[in-house]
Amino acid sequence: MENRLTIRPVEDKDFPDLLDIENRIWTNENSPALHYYDSIDEYKEKSDGQIIFVAVDDNRVHGFINVHHPTSLLSHKKQWMLGIGVHPDSQSLGIGKQLLDYLKQLAANEDIHKISLRVMGQNTKAIQFYRKNGFIQEALFKDEFFINGHFCDDYQFAYFID
């Protein structure tokens, strides 16, 4: 799988696969809000303003990574917030790492200093994945969300570009 993948900017033809990924991967274990989009147009509207890259082979999109500046402030122009998703059938194949490696190189080329993300405390596989890929914990938001009758912690992680 790893050698057959191409990472490139999103194209219109990718949106049906992206919609499928979005509608499959989000649960109360990894997101404080369940994502479900009824149409490609609804998903595109949500994605407006984000820079999206996809990991594709000849058949389909296997994963995506998107970034945006945290705010419109000029002082945030050297930082990206990221979102990442890999189709359930394509997980544990190294696709997420390839997407992060691609993004890190792009960030260096674009003079971005910091890549940040938020991850829910019970999403231990994701936390382990980010740490393994050089992200460090910057913050713990204790009992940040109340989901299904329980409080959930939320973490902020960051990767600093050399």
N, C-alpha and C positions, 0 to 999 in steps of 0.2 A: 504493500500500500504506500509506504512512505516515499519510494522513488517515483511513483507514478503521479504524485500530486503536484499541482501547480497552485501557487498562491498568487492571486491577482486582485485588482479592484473589482467590485461587484458590477455586474451587468444586468440589464433588465431580465434576461432569460433566467437568471439565478433566483429571482424572487419566489417562484413557487416552492423550490427546495428550501429556501430560507424560512418561508412561512411554515413549512412542515417542521423544521428544526425548532423554531420558536414555540410552536404549539405543542411540542412533545417534551421539551427538556425542563420547563419550569414547574416546580412544585413548591409546597410550603417548606421543604427541606433546604431549598437553595434560593428562594426569593420571597421577600415580604409581600409581594403582590403576584397573584397568578396571572400569567400572560396568556391570552388567547385572542387571536385575531381572526375575524370572520372572512376577511378578504385580503388580497394582495394590496389593494389600494389603502386599506386601513393600516397594514403593516408598513407600507412605504411612507405613509404620513408620520407614523411613529418614528421612523428611521431618518426623517428629514434632518439635515444638519450634521449627521454622523458620517465619518469616513469609514467605509466598510470594505474589508478584504475577505475573500473566500478561498477555501482550500477545495479544489475540484480535481476530478479525474474526467475521463471521457463520458462517464455516465451521469454524475450528479455532484452536487455540493455536499461535502462531508462536514464542513464546519465553517465558522466565520469568526472574525474579530472586528470589533468596531471601536472607534475612539472619537472623543470630542473633548474640547477644552472644558474644564469644570465650570467656568463662568465666562461671560463675555468681557471681563475685565482685562485690560492690557497686561496686568501683572500675572495673569494666568496663561499667557501665550506660550510659555515654556513647559507646560504640563498637559498631559492627556489623561483622561479617565477611560478605562477600557471595559468592554464587555466581550465575553467569549462564549461560544457555544459549539458543541460537537454533537452531531447526530448520534442517538443512542447506539445504533448499529455500528458506528465507526469509532466509538470510544475505546481507549486503551491501545490505540495503534500508533501513538506518537503525533497525532494531528494537532492537538493542543500545543505541544512543545514547538512544532514547526511554525504554527501561527504566532506564538510568542516570540520565537527567534526572529521571524520576519519583522514583527512589529518593533522589536528592540533595534534592529538594524535601520529600519525606516526612521525611527525616532532619532537615532544618532545623525542620520543624513539630514533630518529636518530641524536639527538643533533643539530638540526637545530634551529637557533635563530630567524629567520625572514622569513615570507612568504609574497611575494609582488605580486602585479598585477597591470595592467593598465586597465582603463575603460573609454570609451568615455563619455563626458559630457552629451549628450542627452540621455544616457542610465540610466535614473533616477531610474528605478526599480532595476537595478543591483547595483547602488550606495547605495540605501536604504538597499538592501539585505546585502551588504558587511559591512556597518556600523552596522546593526542589529547583525551581527555575529562577532563583535569586531575588525573589521579593521578600521584603522585610515588613514585619508588623509595625505600623505607626500608631495605631489607636485601637482601643477596645471600647465599644459603645455597649455598656452593660444594660441588659434588659431593654434593648432598643425597640424591639417589636413584641406585640402580644398576638400570638397566632395559635388558633385552636386551643385556647385556654391556658397557654404557657407563654412565659417571657422568653425571648430569644436574644442572644448577644449578636452583635455585628462587629466585624473587624474591618479596619482599613489597612491595606498593604500597599507598598510602593516599591518600584524598581527605579534606581537612579542610573542614568546613563553617564558613563565615564567621560 
